[in-house]
Amino acid sequence: MTNLAAQAPAGLNRLMTPLVILCIAQFMIQLDFTIVNVALEPIQSDLGFSAGGLQWVVTGYGLTFGSLLIFGGRLGDHIGRRRLFLIGLGIFGVASAVCALAGSPAPLVAARIVQGVGAALVAPMVLAILTGVYTDGAAQARALGIWTASMAGGAMSGIVLGGLLTDAFGWRAAFLVNVPIILLLLPLARRVLPESRPEHARGLDIPGTACITLALAALIFGMSSGEERGFGSAITIAALAAAVLFAAAFFAVERRASDPAVPLAFLAAPVRRTSALVLLLVSGVTVAYVYFVALFLRGVLEMSGSTTSIAFIPGPVGTFIFSLFITRHLIARFGLKTVLLAGIVMLGVGQLWLSAIASDSSYWTAVLPALILTGCSSGLVVPAVAAGVAAGATPRERGLVGGLVPTSQQVGGAIGVAVLATIAASVSASHGGDLATGYGRGFLVSVFVLAALALLVAVTSFRPPESAPH
């Protein structure tokens, strides 16, 4: 196995460490999520998108990104993580430029789909390389905290930059902003990041990888369709049925594979299995919370788009502060389990606070405290679960870790929004169209989910598994 702790070339600026390179890449991917959402309205107006077609600017990217993360993680384990990181950056950069040059809906949607492919190759390599370079417990906790802070910083910057760039230069600037970042990253990453892959890698598990990719794609599409068309629609039922069938095929294939894409024994360790489940459910709650709060601020409190963006900023600021300065010290003193429990409880209190919102609620008293609590909770939970999934992983499993963590986030987010939005819509309809009542009920359901999750974490052993021989 190559030495993942290899140092950067001596001539490079000491600030340009692997962590800086990786976090800039993570920042850019997170920036792209939020900055494009802000630009949707001018995109629709300029290119003549239908309402259903416009959704694919977001869905097309999310579909390929969410479904290919496991594939990207395992591919990096086989062909080299730095190599795949560079390939993914190149794909993402070219697709971003094509998005900016699109003159009609079809090329933009196609480029967004390809952009999602590039992101699905980069994101798992960020975490795989990070956990390989920073293997010491304290150093890894610090690195994971900075990684989480880079996600929060990207989200926060996207909220602000999306409006500023779109207003000043038009919607195309929301895509062009990625190009100079990638032109900077490519040569630096090639020089600074260490290459790593198993010296005697077996062939990639094509059947298993194909099954899990198709299962995830069908699940994400089915959830998106359920939110838009209803869970009783034929296309939604067909997509979810396909997800179940492909998932069943995946488990059947993996049991017989000599080198499976996702070794089932890897998730047998309680700390890994529970950490992945925590991230999936917490992501579902937090993505739904963003969705509901945005609708409440725009539709009930009648805030403008720019004011709504500014109103959200305290949440990512809380994530940034906790993940960068606080969480690693809490993990060192109290352990992963206690930090996870604290984060889940804090998130639950935030959702309980929001469950009381009403049509005459004030942002300052009904929303802002919950935004701060929820943001701080993410700063506790995300670094802790990433460390939990990576616990005891062998060098040949780091790409798998890098794929599992963002996959849990993407799948959880898709399920959370679809299910909780359906519940909220049903409650609103039964209360004479009162949107606030529906959103409040969605938040209350989240509280019960988090209470059950906290109980599970409390009774689970978080003892790190022993690394398998390699």
C-alpha positions in Angstrom: 0.0 0.0 0.0 1.4 3.4 -0.8 2.1 5.8 2.0 -0.9 8.2 2.3 1.0 10.4 4.8 3.5 11.5 2.2 4.3 15.2 2.5 3.8 17.8 -0.2 6.9 18.9 -2.2 9.2 21.0 -0.1 9.1 24.0 -2.5 5.4 24.5 -2.1 3.9 27.0 0.3 3.3 25.3 3.6 -0.2 26.6 3.6 -1.0 24.6 0.5 -1.5 21.3 2.4 -3.7 18.4 1.2 -6.4 19.6 3.6 -6.5 23.0 2.0 -6.8 21.5 -1.5 -9.5 19.0 -0.5 -11.5 21.6 1.4 -11.5 24.1 -1.5 -12.9 21.3 -3.7 -15.6 20.5 -1.1 -16.4 24.2 -0.7 -16.9 24.4 -4.5 -19.2 21.4 -4.6 -21.3 22.8 -1.8 -21.3 26.3 -3.3 -22.7 24.8 -6.5 -25.7 23.3 -4.6 -26.9 26.6 -3.2 -25.7 29.1 -5.8 -27.7 27.4 -8.6 -30.9 27.4 -6.6 -30.7 31.1 -6.3 -30.3 31.4 -10.1 -33.3 29.2 -11.0 -35.8 32.1 -11.6 -33.6 34.0 -14.1 -32.7 30.7 -15.8 -36.4 30.0 -16.4 -37.1 33.4 -17.7 -34.1 33.5 -20.1 -34.2 30.0 -21.5 -37.9 29.5 -21.5 -38.1 26.5 -19.1 -41.4 25.0 -18.2 -42.0 24.6 -14.5 -41.5 20.8 -14.8 -38.4 21.2 -17.0 -36.8 23.7 -14.6 -36.9 21.1 -11.8 -34.5 19.0 -13.9 -31.8 21.7 -13.5 -31.7 20.5 -9.9 -33.0 16.9 -10.2 -30.6 16.0 -13.0 -27.6 17.0 -11.0 -28.8 15.4 -7.8 -29.7 12.1 -9.6 -26.3 11.4 -11.0 -24.5 12.8 -8.0 -26.4 10.9 -5.4 -26.5 7.6 -7.3 -22.8 7.5 -8.4 -21.1 8.3 -5.1 -20.5 4.6 -4.1 -19.2 3.9 -7.6 -16.9 6.9 -7.4 -15.6 5.8 -4.0 -14.8 2.3 -5.1 -13.4 3.3 -8.5 -10.9 5.5 -6.7 -9.9 2.6 -4.5 -8.9 0.7 -7.7 -7.4 3.3 -10.1 -6.0 5.8 -7.6 -7.7 8.4 -5.5 -5.7 11.4 -6.7 -6.1 10.3 -10.3 -9.9 10.1 -10.0 -10.0 13.4 -8.0 -8.3 15.1 -11.0 -10.6 13.4 -13.5 -13.7 14.4 -11.6 -12.5 18.0 -11.3 -11.9 18.1 -15.0 -15.4 16.8 -15.8 -17.0 19.2 -13.3 -15.2 22.1 -14.8 -16.0 21.4 -18.4 -19.7 20.7 -17.5 -19.8 24.0 -15.6 -18.5 25.9 -18.7 -21.1 24.2 -20.9 -23.9 25.1 -18.4 -22.8 28.8 -18.6 -22.8 28.7 -22.5 -26.2 26.9 -22.8 -28.7 28.6 -25.0 -31.7 26.4 -24.5 -33.1 24.0 -21.8 -31.8 20.7 -23.2 -28.0 21.5 -23.2 -28.3 23.0 -19.7 -30.0 19.9 -18.2 -27.6 17.6 -20.0 -24.6 19.5 -18.7 -26.0 19.5 -15.2 -26.3 15.7 -15.4 -22.6 15.5 -16.4 -21.7 18.0 -13.7 -23.3 15.6 -11.2 -21.1 12.8 -12.5 -18.0 14.9 -11.9 -19.1 15.8 -8.4 -19.7 12.2 -7.7 -16.1 11.4 -8.5 -14.7 14.3 -6.5 -16.7 14.2 -3.3 -15.8 10.6 -2.2 -12.1 11.2 -3.0 -12.1 14.3 -0.8 -13.0 12.2 2.2 -11.0 9.2 1.2 -7.7 11.2 0.7 -8.4 13.2 3.9 -8.9 10.2 6.1 -5.8 8.6 4.6 -3.5 11.6 5.0 -4.7 12.4 8.5 -4.8 9.0 10.3 -4.0 10.1 13.8 -7.2 10.5 15.9 -6.7 14.1 17.0 -5.4 15.2 13.5 -8.3 13.4 11.8 -10.9 14.9 14.1 -9.5 18.4 13.3 -9.4 17.7 9.6 -13.0 16.4 9.6 -14.1 19.5 11.5 -12.4 21.8 8.9 -14.0 19.6 6.1 -17.4 20.2 7.6 -16.7 23.9 8.0 -15.8 24.0 4.3 -19.3 22.6 3.5 -21.0 25.2 5.7 -18.8 27.9 4.2 -19.7 26.8 0.7 -23.4 26.8 1.5 -23.2 30.2 3.2 -21.2 31.7 0.3 -23.6 30.2 -2.3 -26.5 31.9 -0.6 -24.8 35.3 -0.7 -22.9 35.0 -4.0 -25.9 33.5 -5.8 -27.9 36.7 -5.5 -24.9 39.0 -6.0 -23.5 37.3 -9.1 -26.9 36.8 -10.7 -27.9 40.4 -10.1 -24.6 41.8 -11.3 -23.6 39.5 -14.2 -26.6 37.2 -14.9 -27.3 33.6 -14.1 -24.4 32.3 -16.2 -22.0 33.6 -13.6 -23.4 31.1 -11.1 -21.7 28.3 -13.3 -18.7 30.2 -14.5 -17.5 30.8 -10.9 -16.5 27.1 -10.8 -14.1 27.4 -13.7 -11.3 29.6 -12.2 -11.5 27.5 -9.0 -10.9 24.3 -10.9 -8.1 25.9 -13.0 -6.4 26.7 -9.7 -7.0 23.3 -8.1 -5.9 21.0 -10.9 -2.1 21.8 -11.0 -2.0 22.3 -7.2 -3.8 19.0 -6.5 -1.5 17.1 -8.9 1.6 18.4 -7.0 0.3 18.4 -3.4 -2.0 15.4 -3.0 -0.4 11.9 -2.5 -1.5 9.1 -4.8 -2.9 6.0 -3.2 -4.4 2.7 -4.3 -4.0 -0.9 -3.3 -0.9 -2.5 -4.7 -2.7 -5.7 -5.7 -6.2 -4.4 -6.4 -8.7 -6.9 -7.7 -11.2 -6.1 -10.5 -14.0 -3.6 -9.8 -17.2 -5.4 -8.8 -19.2 -4.3 -11.9 -22.4 -6.2 -11.1 -22.6 -5.0 -7.5 -21.7 -1.4 -8.4 -24.3 -1.4 -11.2 -27.0 -2.7 -8.9 -26.3 -0.2 -6.1 -26.1 2.7 -8.6 -29.4 1.8 -10.3 -31.1 1.2 -6.9 -30.0 4.7 -5.6 -31.0 6.4 -8.9 -34.4 4.8 -8.8 -34.9 5.7 -5.1 -33.8 9.3 -5.6 -36.0 9.7 -8.7 -38.9 8.0 -7.0 -38.7 10.3 -4.0 -38.5 13.3 -6.2 -41.5 12.1 -8.3 -43.4 11.3 -5.1 -43.0 14.8 -3.9 -44.1 16.3 -7.3 -46.7 13.8 -8.4 -47.7 12.0 -5.3 -46.7 8.6 -4.0 -49.7 7.0 -5.6 -48.7 7.9 -9.2 -47.7 5.1 -11.5 -44.2 6.5 -12.3 -43.5 6.9 -8.6 -44.6 3.4 -7.7 -42.6 2.0 -10.6 -39.4 3.9 -9.6 -39.7 2.8 -6.0 -40.4 -0.8 -7.0 -37.3 -0.7 -9.2 -35.3 0.6 -6.3 -36.4 -2.4 -4.2 -35.6 -4.9 -6.9 -32.2 -3.5 -7.6 -31.4 -3.3 -3.9 -32.4 -7.0 -3.5 -30.2 -7.9 -6.5 -27.3 -5.9 -4.9 -27.5 -7.9 -1.7 -27.6 -11.1 -3.6 -24.6 -10.2 -5.7 -22.6 -8.9 -2.8 -23.0 -12.1 -0.8 -21.2 -14.1 -3.6 -18.7 -11.5 -4.8 -15.0 -12.2 -4.0 -14.3 -8.4 -3.7 -17.7 -6.8 -3.2 -18.3 -3.1 -4.0 -19.8 -2.7 -0.5 -18.6 -5.5 1.8 -21.6 -6.3 4.0 -19.1 -7.1 6.9 -18.0 -3.4 6.7 -21.3 -2.2 8.0 -21.6 -5.0 10.6 -19.7 -2.9 13.1 -22.3 -1.1 15.2 -20.3 2.2 15.2 -20.3 2.3 11.4 -23.8 1.1 10.8 -25.3 3.5 13.4 -23.2 6.4 12.2 -24.4 6.0 8.6 -28.0 5.7 9.8 -27.6 8.8 12.0 -26.3 10.8 9.0 -29.1 9.5 6.7 -31.9 10.5 9.2 -30.3 13.8 10.3 -29.8 14.7 6.6 -33.5 14.0 6.0 -34.5 16.2 8.8 -32.2 19.1 8.0 -32.9 19.2 4.3 -36.6 19.2 5.0 -36.1 21.9 7.6 -34.4 24.1 5.0 -37.2 23.4 2.5 -40.0 24.3 5.1 -38.2 27.3 6.5 -37.6 28.7 3.0 -41.3 28.3 2.1 -42.4 29.8 5.4 -40.2 32.8 5.0 -41.3 33.4 1.4 -44.9 32.3 1.5 -46.1 33.2 5.0 -43.8 36.0 6.1 -43.6 37.3 2.5 -39.8 37.9 2.6 -38.1 38.7 -0.7 -35.6 36.1 -2.2 -32.6 38.1 -1.1 -33.9 38.7 2.4 -34.7 35.0 2.7 -31.1 34.1 1.8 -29.7 36.5 4.4 -32.2 35.2 7.0 -30.7 31.7 6.5 -27.1 32.7 7.2 -27.0 32.2 11.0 -27.5 28.4 10.4 -24.4 27.8 8.3 -22.4 30.2 10.6 -23.3 28.0 13.6 -22.2 24.9 11.6 -18.9 26.6 10.6 -18.1 27.7 14.2 -18.9 24.4 15.9 -17.2 22.2 13.3 -14.1 24.3 13.1 -13.5 25.3 16.7 -15.5 23.2 19.1 -16.5 19.6 17.9 -13.0 18.1 17.8 -12.3 19.1 21.4 -15.7 17.7 22.6 -14.9 14.4 20.7 -11.5 14.2 22.4 -13.0 14.7 25.8 -16.3 13.0 25.7 -16.2 10.6 22.7 -18.2 10.1 19.5 -21.3 8.7 21.2 -21.8 11.6 23.6 -21.2 14.2 20.9 -23.6 12.5 18.5 -26.3 12.4 21.2 -25.7 16.1 22.0 -26.0 17.0 18.3 -29.2 15.0 17.9 -30.8 16.5 21.0 -29.9 20.0 19.9 -31.4 19.3 16.4 -34.5 18.0 18.1 -34.9 21.1 20.2 -34.6 23.2 17.1 -37.3 21.3 15.3 -39.5 21.3 18.4 -39.1 25.1 18.5 -40.1 25.4 14.8 -43.1 23.1 15.3 -44.9 26.0 17.1 -44.7 28.4 14.1 -48.0 30.1 13.1 -49.1 32.5 10.4 -48.4 35.5 12.7 -45.0 34.2 14.0 -42.0 36.5 14.0 -38.7 35.5 12.3 -36.7 36.8 15.4 -38.5 34.7 18.0 -40.0 31.7 16.0 -37.3 31.0 13.4 -33.9 32.5 14.3 -33.3 30.5 17.5 -34.1 27.3 15.7 -31.8 28.2 12.8 -28.9 28.7 15.2 -29.6 25.4 17.1 -29.9 23.4 13.9 -26.8 24.9 12.4 -24.7 24.2 15.5 -26.1 20.7 15.7 -24.9 20.0 12.2 -21.4 21.1 13.3 -21.5 18.5 16.0 -23.1 15.6 14.0 -21.4 15.6 10.6 -17.7 15.4 11.8 -18.7 12.8 14.4 -20.5 10.5 12.0 -17.8 10.8 9.4 -15.3 9.7 12.0 -17.7 6.9 13.0 -18.1 5.5 9.5 -14.3 5.7 9.0 -13.5 4.0 12.3 -11.2 1.1 11.8 -11.3 1.3 8.0 -8.4 -0.3 6.2 -6.5 1.7 3.5 -8.3 -0.2 0.7 -11.7 0.8 2.3 -11.2 4.6 2.3 -12.9 5.2 -1.0 -15.8 3.2 0.3 -16.0 5.5 3.4 -15.8 8.5 1.1 -18.7 7.2 -0.9 -20.9 6.1 2.0 -20.9 9.4 3.9 -22.2 11.7 1.1 -24.5 8.9 -0.2 -26.2 8.8 3.3 -26.5 12.6 3.0 -28.0 12.6 -0.4 -30.4 9.7 0.1 -31.5 10.9 3.5 -32.2 14.4 2.1 -34.3 13.0 -0.8 -36.4 10.8 1.5 -36.8 13.5 4.2 -38.1 16.2 1.8 -40.4 13.8 0.0 -42.0 12.2 3.1 -42.2 15.3 5.3 -43.4 17.6 2.5 -46.2 15.1 1.7 -47.2 15.1 5.4 -47.1 18.9 5.6 -49.2 19.2 2.4 -51.8 16.8 3.7 -52.1 18.6 7.1 -52.3 22.0 5.4 -55.1 20.8 3.2 -57.0 19.5 6.2 -56.7 22.9 8.0 -58.1 25.0 5.2 -54.8 25.6 3.4 -52.9 26.9 6.5 -49.3 26.5 5.4 -47.8 27.2 8.8 -49.8 24.4 10.4 -48.6 21.9 7.8 -44.9 23.0 8.2 -45.3 22.8 12.0 -46.6 19.2 11.8 -43.6 18.3 9.6 -41.2 19.7 12.2 -43.1 17.7 14.9 -42.7 14.4 13.0 -39.0 15.2 12.8 -38.8 15.5 16.5 -40.2 12.0 17.0 -37.8 10.6 14.4 -34.9 12.3 16.2 -36.1 11.0 19.6 -36.0 7.4 18.3 -32.6 8.0 16.8 -31.2 9.3 20.1 -32.5 6.2 21.8 -30.8 4.0 19.3 -27.5 5.8 19.7 -27.7 5.6 23.5 -28.0 1.8 23.4 -25.3 1.2 20.7 -21.7 0.4 21.4 -19.4 2.9 19.7 -16.2 0.8 20.3 -14.1 1.1 17.2 -13.9 -2.1 15.2 -10.6 -3.9 14.7 -9.1 -3.3 11.3 -9.0 -6.4 9.1 -5.6 -7.6 7.9 -4.6 -6.2 4.6 
